[in-house]
Amino acid sequence: MSLLKIVPDQGNSLYIVLLLEGEIWKRIYKSLFFNSLHHLLSLSTVSEVKRSFSILEDKIAKAYVMRCLGKKAFLKSERSEERRVGKEC
């Protein structure tokens, strides 16, 4: 039996709940984490699961921040380009 179990959140379909040793451990956003959790299911100790999840959480958070900053920079460059084009006309 696995230490970690992934179940849907009953209150909100955007989230999933991680059960560690049968107890609710984490409630996480499904679209950010779901495809990255499979390797945690094979870990054999609670400390391994917690350590690996912490590393995964940091990695996903950094990727999310970079994606948001990239979108912000793109939108800013789009507005800047629109202003330049508007001045030329």
C-alpha positions in Angstrom: 0.0 0.0 0.0 1.2 3.5 -0.9 1.8 6.1 1.8 0.4 8.8 -0.5 -3.0 8.8 -2.0 -4.4 11.4 -4.5 -8.1 12.1 -4.3 -10.3 14.8 -5.8 -11.3 17.6 -3.6 -15.0 17.2 -2.8 -15.6 21.0 -2.5 -13.8 22.2 -5.6 -12.9 20.3 -8.8 -9.9 22.6 -9.4 -8.1 21.1 -6.4 -6.9 17.6 -5.4 -6.2 16.4 -1.9 -3.1 14.5 -0.9 -3.6 11.9 1.8 -0.5 10.9 3.7 -1.0 7.7 5.7 -4.7 8.2 5.4 -4.8 11.7 6.8 -5.3 14.9 4.8 -1.9 16.4 4.2 -2.1 18.9 1.3 -4.8 20.5 -0.8 -3.2 21.6 -4.1 -4.2 23.2 -7.4 -4.8 20.3 -9.9 -3.6 22.0 -13.1 -0.2 22.9 -11.6 0.6 19.6 -9.9 -1.3 16.7 -11.3 1.1 15.5 -14.0 4.1 15.7 -11.6 2.8 13.6 -8.7 3.2 10.1 -10.0 6.7 9.5 -8.7 5.7 10.4 -5.2 3.4 7.3 -5.1 6.3 4.9 -5.1 8.2 6.4 -2.2 8.4 4.3 0.9 8.8 6.7 3.8 7.0 9.8 5.0 10.2 11.8 5.1 11.0 10.9 1.5 7.5 11.9 0.4 7.7 15.2 2.3 11.2 16.0 1.0 10.3 15.1 -2.6 7.1 17.1 -2.5 8.9 20.1 -1.2 11.4 20.0 -4.0 8.6 19.5 -6.5 6.6 22.4 -5.0 9.7 24.7 -5.3 10.2 23.7 -8.9 6.5 24.2 -9.9 6.4 27.6 -8.1 9.5 28.8 -9.9 8.1 27.7 -13.3 4.8 29.4 -12.5 6.4 32.7 -11.5 8.6 32.6 -14.7 5.5 31.9 -16.8 3.6 34.9 -15.2 6.6 37.2 -15.6 7.0 36.2 -19.2 3.3 36.9 -19.9 3.6 40.3 -18.2 6.7 41.2 -20.2 5.0 40.1 -23.4 1.9 42.2 -22.7 4.1 45.2 -21.8 6.0 44.8 -25.1 2.7 44.5 -27.0 1.5 47.8 -25.4 4.8 49.5 -26.2 4.5 48.3 -29.8 0.9 49.6 -30.1 2.0 53.0 -28.8 4.8 53.2 -31.4 2.5 52.2 -34.2 -0.1 54.7 -33.1 2.5 57.5 -33.1 3.6 56.7 -36.7 0.1 57.0 -38.1 
